[in-house]
Amino acid sequence: MKIAIVGTGMVGQALAGRLAELGHEVTVGTRDVAATMVHTEPDGMGNPPFSAWAPAHPTVKLDTFAAATADAELIVNATSGNVSMAALTAVGADNLAGKVVLDIANPLDFSNGFPPTLFVKDTDSLGEQIQAAFPQAKVVKALNTLTAALMVNPKLLADGDHSVFVCGNDAEAKRTVTDLLESFGHTDVIDLGDITTARGTEMVLPIWLRLMGTLNTPMFNFKIVR
């Protein structure tokens, strides 16, 4: 499958590397290719820049947002939530129309420091805002409730015995995303319903962040026992 990853950070790198490993044709989109490749400093969490990651993943291409997504069959929004709308606007409505858009972003507001709050919640969600802004896209919210390493390799924890969620209006699009998650090794993919249910998964983040602080690791996840 031709897959475009919008975002060059830790989540984008994890998804791009795993998808390429599974045989997909992967292109990562960025606002400015030259600026991305000359950036050499780690991010605020100490993760390597794309320029340091790319040489070990020669089959993964890098292009502008619009060029990366033009021929993609599936698009992954792996940007920070506060820039998701701007990045997807740069992708262009025409490039999103009719395509599955896997939205992994969370609406985290760091304006008052850490831990962040959510800039949208309760009666709306970032997933819904993306769907409303690009009504011809098939937005599926998933993978936003666990750390990047577990997104793409769930067996790193409890042999993969933990849960992930999908939310979206289009049943076929959710099936496409579920198939992708299962190819990563996820065995408990729970369909929560339409895109409004993304409110719930996004509002998991405040407890997730506090657990990360208490446990001193992001390598944990939720298991829905039933």
Phi and psi in degrees as a GROMACS rama.xvg file:
@    title "Ramachandran Plot"
@    xaxis  label "Phi"
@    yaxis  label "Psi"
@TYPE xy
-85.2433  117.576  LYS-2
-125.162  133.452  ILE-3
-109.402  133.818  ALA-4
-107.294  119.002  ILE-5
-93.7485  107.07  VAL-6
125.126  133.145  GLY-7
-109.015  6.53398  THR-8
-81.1971  -160.938  GLY-9
-56.8712  -45.7776  MET-10
-67.7656  -45.0786  VAL-11
-60.2116  -41.843  GLY-12
-64.4628  -43.7425  GLN-13
-61.9283  -46.393  ALA-14
-65.5083  -45.401  LEU-15
-61.6838  -45.1488  ALA-16
-63.1609  -44.5274  GLY-17
-68.5484  -42.2336  ARG-18
-64.6087  -40.0778  LEU-19
-64.3994  -40.1287  ALA-20
-59.9823  -33.568  GLU-21
-83.8117  1.56388  LEU-22
98.7341  5.78772  GLY-23
-79.8419  155.367  HIS-24
-90.2711  110.63  GLU-25
-115.741  131.259  VAL-26
-126.141  131.622  THR-27
-96.2351  134.597  VAL-28
-102.431  141.258  GLY-29
-142.213  160.76  THR-30
-69.1693  -40.0792  ARG-31
-140.595  107.112  ASP-32
-60.7151  -47.4095  VAL-33
-62.0019  -43.2299  ALA-34
-65.3136  -37.5922  ALA-35
-63.8965  -41.2738  THR-36
-78.6575  -19.0775  MET-37
-93.2395  -10.3167  VAL-38
-73.4392  124.572  HIS-39
-120.698  -3.4714  THR-40
-89.3579  141.364  GLU-41
-62.5133  160.05  PRO-42
-77.534  -174.82  ASP-43
-63.5168  -19.4199  GLY-44
-97.5014  3.06949  MET-45
86.4693  8.09633  GLY-46
-77.2451  144.975  ASN-47
-68.0907  149.89  PRO-48
-70.2575  163.851  PRO-49
-58.6973  -36.0425  PHE-50
-61.6819  -30.7607  SER-51
-81.9712  -30.2413  ALA-52
-77.7591  -37.1495  TRP-53
-58.2093  -42.2184  ALA-54
-58.0402  -28.3188  PRO-55
-82.5252  -3.1554  ALA-56
-133.161  65.6371  HIS-57
-66.1878  -18.7946  PRO-58
-83.0161  -12.5304  THR-59
-85.8409  123.912  VAL-60
-90.922  160.17  LYS-61
-127.473  132.043  LEU-62
-151.861  178.499  ASP-63
-67.3925  162.203  THR-64
-51.8041  -50.1834  PHE-65
-67.5565  -44.6135  ALA-66
-68.1947  -37.5512  ALA-67
-64.0303  -34.0928  ALA-68
-96.9326  -12.0467  THR-69
-54.7725  -45.7565  ALA-70
-105.877  7.9908  ASP-71
-70.5144  146.449  ALA-72
-89.9228  -27.6356  GLU-73
-139.273  138.767  LEU-74
-120.57  132.523  ILE-75
-108.674  122.562  VAL-76
-88.2061  100.878  ASN-77
-113.312  29.5148  ALA-78
-87.7598  167.462  THR-79
-66.9634  141.44  SER-80
-57.7552  -32.3944  GLY-81
-71.4211  -13.8123  ASN-82
-117.567  5.63579  VAL-83
-59.4169  -46.9115  SER-84
-63.8082  -40.62  MET-85
-65.67  -41.6352  ALA-86
-65.4045  -43.6286  ALA-87
-70.9558  -30.025  LEU-88
-64.1319  -39.1009  THR-89
-67.5249  -33.6421  ALA-90
-58.3721  -46.0925  VAL-91
103.164  135.603  GLY-92
-58.3367  -36.8215  ALA-93
-64.7531  -36.317  ASP-94
-74.3659  -20.5877  ASN-95
-92.1157  -23.2735  LEU-96
-60.2657  128.511  ALA-97
78.3594  -0.538495  GLY-98
-105.688  152.514  LYS-99
-73.2758  127.56  VAL-100
-116.889  105.87  VAL-101
-82.246  110.771  LEU-102
-100.196  114.147  ASP-103
-105.038  -6.78135  ILE-104
-71.4866  154.772  ALA-105
-123.499  143.037  ASN-106
-81.8799  64.8246  PRO-107
-87.4176  132.549  LEU-108
-113.054  108.38  ASP-109
-97.9965  14.1456  PHE-110
-62.9345  -24.7061  SER-111
-109.85  24.4702  ASN-112
89.1122  -159.938  GLY-113
-110.151  140.631  PHE-114
-76.0869  151.224  PRO-115
-74.2108  162.655  PRO-116
-101.746  -176.314  THR-117
-105.404  133.584  LEU-118
-84.99  -6.57244  PHE-119
-146.726  138.239  VAL-120
-168.585  176.23  LYS-121
66.2489  -67.5356  ASP-122
-109.659  6.93074  THR-123
-161.673  171.153  ASP-124
-151.154  163.031  SER-125
-62.8024  -40.3805  LEU-126
-57.0609  -43.4716  GLY-127
-66.3574  -39.1188  GLU-128
-64.2296  -38.8825  GLN-129
-65.634  -44.0878  ILE-130
-62.906  -40.1323  GLN-131
-67.4075  -38.0019  ALA-132
-72.0428  -29.3308  ALA-133
-129.004  72.6036  PHE-134
-62.314  -20.855  PRO-135
-86.2942  -8.74544  GLN-136
-80.4868  157.472  ALA-137
-109.682  86.3217  LYS-138
-80.3345  130.298  VAL-139
-126.831  118.483  VAL-140
-85.1728  128.741  LYS-141
-164.879  161.522  ALA-142
66.2135  10.2586  LEU-143
-88.9652  4.16291  ASN-144
-112.177  17.6725  THR-145
-152.449  163.846  LEU-146
-73.3528  159.703  THR-147
-57.2948  -42.4267  ALA-148
-60.5225  -38.75  ALA-149
-78.307  -25.7241  LEU-150
-54.0673  -45.9297  MET-151
-100.764  -12.4911  VAL-152
-145.766  74.1571  ASN-153
-62.4403  -22.9943  PRO-154
-69.8505  -6.07368  LYS-155
-65.9375  -16.8744  LEU-156
-130.629  123.874  LEU-157
51.1901  34.7252  ALA-158
53.8794  30.4362  ASP-159
83.7227  7.94878  GLY-160
-85.52  71.0874  ASP-161
-154.555  174.885  HIS-162
-113.301  148.704  SER-163
-133.036  166.431  VAL-164
-128.969  151.386  PHE-165
-127.263  141.337  VAL-166
-136.407  134.175  CYS-167
174.154  162.171  GLY-168
-84.7123  -22.3768  ASN-169
-105.177  116.087  ASP-170
-62.9623  -39.8622  ALA-171
-66.6752  -39.3835  GLU-172
-63.8141  -40.6254  ALA-173
-65.2307  -34.8732  LYS-174
-65.7502  -40.0716  ARG-175
-61.0374  -46.1714  THR-176
-66.756  -41.6718  VAL-177
-60.0895  -43.3012  THR-178
-59.3474  -40.6733  ASP-179
-64.6874  -44.5778  LEU-180
-62.8649  -40.2312  LEU-181
-65.8722  -31.7271  GLU-182
-68.4414  -25.3415  SER-183
-74.2133  -21.5664  PHE-184
117.082  3.01417  GLY-185
-71.5676  132.557  HIS-186
-115.153  -10.8038  THR-187
-127.76  81.7509  ASP-188
-102.08  115.252  VAL-189
-104.468  120.915  ILE-190
-83.2011  110.377  ASP-191
-81.9207  -19.2581  LEU-192
126.17  -149.566  GLY-193
-72.5152  -179.063  ASP-194
-65.6879  -20.0611  ILE-195
-64.9707  -22.056  THR-196
-72.6668  -9.17343  THR-197
-62.6744  -21.2555  ALA-198
-57.0392  -42.1651  ARG-199
-66.656  -46.3117  GLY-200
-68.5614  -35.4047  THR-201
-69.1788  -33.9219  GLU-202
-78.8754  -0.0972562  MET-203
-70.6695  -24.8387  VAL-204
-59.937  -39.1749  LEU-205
-57.8136  -43.0424  PRO-206
-72.4269  -35.8003  ILE-207
-60.3197  -46.0238  TRP-208
-64.9726  -36.8854  LEU-209
-72.3475  -34.5006  ARG-210
-64.0897  -41.1355  LEU-211
-59.3823  -41.4218  MET-212
-66.5975  -40.4558  GLY-213
-70.9856  -42.5579  THR-214
-82.2199  -15.439  LEU-215
61.4649  33.1664  ASN-216
-163.046  148.054  THR-217
-90.7814  0.313006  PRO-218
-85.9801  69.5271  MET-219
-149.94  165.373  PHE-220
-156.844  172.391  ASN-221
-95.1195  142.431  PHE-222
-119.382  121.429  LYS-223
-88.3645  108.344  ILE-224
-90.8496  124.888  VAL-225
